[in-house]
Amino acid sequence: MKNEKTINALQDEIVETFAVFDEWLDKYALIIDYGNALEPIDETHKSANNLIEGCQSRVWLNAEYRDGKVWFTGDSDAVIVKGIIALLIKVLSGHTPDDILGAELYFIERIGLKEHLAPTRSNGLAAMLKQMKMYALAFQYKENQSLNT
């Protein structure tokens, strides 16, 4: 599955999709739908190494580097959190480390997610995003090392 759209184009799509709904219960249902549609993570990646620290629920995130792009898979044992990681994967997966590291994820605020998350979930969201950027940074470093040898 190739991701030909820019990170901002993908964010804009999500913002438009959420703009259809006025009620937050409908938006939560949409987030859960994103989670249910998330491609399952390989069971071997549901390991302690892939658990994200700082999340109230259990969240696994795996990243692979292929053809100069970072590909994420993830899962959670909580339906809302699984939807949140699905949104982050939809936006960031299939992009270069530089694009991921330079991305300003404005969709989180524009869809109202930031203000409707409990503080613990908000911390979890920050931890998921931080982990995704750390993977991108590690792949960027690795790529730069291989270019210099």
Summary of the structure (lengths in Angstrom):
residues: 149
radius of gyration: 15.1
end to end distance: 30.9
largest distance: 54.8
contacts: 437
relative contact order: 0.18
helix: 60%
strand: 12%
